[in-house]
Amino acid sequence: MQTKYFVQLVALSALWGSSFMLTRLAVPTLGPNLVAGLRMAMATLVLGTIMRLVRQPWPWAQWREMFLLGALAVAGPHFFYSWSALELPAAYGSLLSVTAVLFGAFISAYMKEETLTPVKLAGCLLGFGGAALVVQLGPVNPTPLLVLSALGCVVGAALSGMSTPFLKRATTRLEPLAITAGMHATGALLLLPGALYDLPRAHFTLPALAGVVLMGTTTSGMAYWMYMRIMRHVPPVAALSSTFLVTGFGVLFSIIFLGEATGPGLYAGGALIVLASMMVMGFNPLRRTAA
């Protein structure tokens, strides 16, 4: 991977890492459906404005593909991430999101974009074991509702990982800006019913609104446009490698700004998830020893 793309992935990871903290701040007062819907709407507004300024057409002819990408890449993951944030600490969410790499490897192999080796399969099993360890031995009491929220977060990560090969293929035919705007617009439409359901009970506070605006304009709109531009030049699983850095930034921001508790189980489970994801990407920790 070229240095400039690695630097861009680091910057992207810092932006995405903050989204778990911001979601955790906004969801209790606005509701998970409204947060996810407003985030998609803000991203669509920003990206649509940019498209108008550069006079780039919307990908209306590919509306079916945009709905698929919108559901898998943005609407589905952000719905589950927002819903899980009602109970799940932001540090937990950022750690469990790494499982996107595992699901991305499976779907990429199914679509002939990657090859699953015994090491990669072992990494998948290790990753799910690490996710279970995070929930069972973390600093928060593993109540049934917390476990359910963790499962919801993993489902969101699964959808995000599954979208990667589809996004990669889309970049070979369409402009990154058009893809990003199109899938966020369709994502907003998909999340509109839930957002309207949450609207009557929402409490609009300044911190919550500021968090949603920041997520919509920056961590969704601009960040995803950057991600799509990078994906044109790197393999699907290499693009997913930014998830490791997202986890680091997410946990760091959660500790600094939210004061969330940490514990040995959180670190141990997180380390297993990261190691598993590295194995899925083709890193074999025994290769050097065997040599």
N, C-alpha and C positions, 0 to 999 in steps of 0.2 A: 504494500500500500504506500502511495506516495506521501511524502511528509505533509504536504498542504492538506490532503484529505484527512490525515490523522489529526492535525491541528483543528480542522473544522469539526471533526467528530468530538474532540474534547470540548470545544465551545458548545456544541449541540448538547452534549451530555450534561453540562452545567445547567443549561436552560431546562432540559427535561427533568433533571434531578430536583429542581425547585418546584415542579408541578405537584409532587406528592404532598409537600408541605402546604402549598397554596390550596390544594383540594381539601385537605384536612381542615383548613381554616374556614373555607367557604361553605362546605356541605352542611354542617349543623344548622345554619341559619337560613340558607336558601333551599336546601333539599338536593338530593343527588341528581334527580332528573333535570331540574332547572339549571344546576351548575354545568352538567354535561351539554345541555342544549344551548345555553348562552355561550359556552366556550366555542362550540361549533359555529354559532351565528357570528360571533365576533371575528373568528378566523375567516369566515366567508366574506365578511364586510371588508376586512383589510386586504385580502387576496384579490377580491373583485375590484377594489379601487386600483390596485397595482396593475391588474390586467387592463383596466380601462386606460390608465396612463401610458402603458407601453403598447396599447392597441392590439392586444392578443385576444383571439376569439375563445369563447368557452367551448369545451368539448361536448357539445350537445349530441353530436352523432354517436358518441360512445357512452350514452347515458346508462345503459345496462352495466357496462364495466365500471362506471363511476359509482353506481349504487353498490356493486360488489365491494369495491375498494373502500367506499365510505363506511359500509357495515363492518368489514374486517379490520381496517386499519385505524379508524378513528371513532366512529359512533359506538361500536361494541366495546372496545377497550375502555373508553372514557366513561361509558355508562357503568361498567362493572367496577372500575377504579373509584368512581364517585360513590357508588353504592357501598363498597367495602370500607370507604373512608369514614362512614358513620361510626364504625366500631374499631377499625383497624388503625393502629398508629402509623404515621407516615413512614417511619423507618422500616416497619414490617412490609408495607406496600412496595417500597423501593427495592427491598431484597427479593420479594416474591416475584417482582416483575422480570427478574433475570431468567425465569423459566421460559420467557418468550424465545430465547435462543434454542431451547430444547424442542419446542413445538415447531419453530422455524426450520430446524434440521430435518424433522420428520416430513413436513410437507414439501420441503425442497427436494428431499430424496424421492418422494412420491412423484414429483413433477420432473424428475431426472435432472435437477439442478445441482444435487449433491449426492454423495455415496455414503451410506451408513455402514461403518465398520464395527467390529466388536468393541473397540475402544469407545466409539461414539454411543453405541447402545448401552454400554456400562455407564457412561457419563449421564445418560438420560435417567437411568435408575438411581444413580447417586444424587442427581439433582432433585428428584422428587423426595428422596430421603432427607435431603437438606432442608427442603421446604417444610416437611413434617417436623423436623427438629426445631426450626425457627418458631413454629407455632406452639409446640409442646414445652420447650424449655426456655422460651424468651422471658423477658422481665414482666410480661403482662399475663394475668391468669387466663389459661386457655378455656374459656367458657364455650358452650355450644355456638353461641352467636359469633364469637370471635373466630372460631374454626370455620363457620359458614362464610364469614366475611373474607377470610384468607382464601377459601376455595373460590369465591367470587373474583378475587384479585388474580388468582391463577388462571381463571377462565378468560379474564381480560388480557392477560399476558399471552395466553394461547392464541387468541384471535389476532393479536398484534404480530406474533411470530408467524402465524399462518399466512398473513398478508404479504410477507416479504417477497417471496418469489413472484407473486402477482404484480407487486409494485415494480420489481425489477423488469419484468416483461413489458409493463406499460411504458417505462422510460425509453424503450427502444423504438417506440412509435409516436409518442406524444411528448410535448414540452413539459418539464417538471412543474412550471407554474400552473399550467392548465390542469395537470393531474391533481395537484394539491388543492387548487380552488374547487375543482369539480367534485372531489371526494368529500371535502368539507361541506360544500353546499348540500350534497345528498345526505351527508351525515346529519346536518341540521334538520332536514326534512324528516329523517327517520326518528330523531329524538324529540320532534315537536310535540307529539301527543303527551309524552311523559312530562315535558317541561310545562305544558298547560295544566297538567294534573297537579304539579307542585306549586304553581304560581299563587293560588289563593292562600296557601299556608306559609309562604316565604316571608322572611323578615329581612328587609334590605338594609344591611348595615354597610358603612363605608369600607371597613376592612374586607368584608366578603365581596363586595362589588369590585374593589380594587384588585383583589386576587383573581376574580373571573376575567376582568379586562386584561390583566397581565398575561394570564394563561391563554386567552383567546388570541390576542395580538402577537404575542412573543413565542410562548412555548408550543402553541399549535400552529398558527399561521406562518410566521417567519421561520420558525425552527423546522417545521415539516417541509417547507420549500427548500431549505438548505439540505435537508436529509435526502430529498428526491434528487437534487443536483449531484450530491455525493454518490448516490446509488447508481447513477449512470456510469460510474467509473470503477466501481468495486464489486466483488461478488456479493450475493445476498447475505450469507452468514458473516462475511467481513463487515458489512454494514451493521448487522446486529451486534457486533462486538462493542458498539457504543453503550450497550445495555450495562456492561460491567462498570463503566465510568458513571453512568446514570445512578447506579446503586450507591456508589461511593459518595457522590454529591448528595443524593437523597438522604442517606443516613446522616451525613455531616450536617446538612441544613436542618434536619429534624432535631438533632441534639442541640445545635446552637440556638435556633430561633424558637423552637417549640418546647425545649427542655425535656424531651422524651427520655425515658429510662432505657438503659441498655443492660445487657447481661451476657454471661458466657454462652448461653444457648443461642442467643441472637448472633453472636460472632461466629460460633462453631457452625451453625446451620448456614449462615451466609457464606462462610469459607467453602463449605461443601458445594453450595449452589454455584459459586464462581468457578471452582475447580471442575465441576461437572460440565459447566458450559464451555470451558476451555477445552475439555476432552471432546465435546461434541463438535467443536470447531476444528478438531484435528490435532490438538496438542496432547501428546501421550507422555505423562509424567514418568513412565518407566523406560522410555526409549533410551535415555542417556545411560541409565543403569545397565540395561540389556547390552548396549554397545560395549 
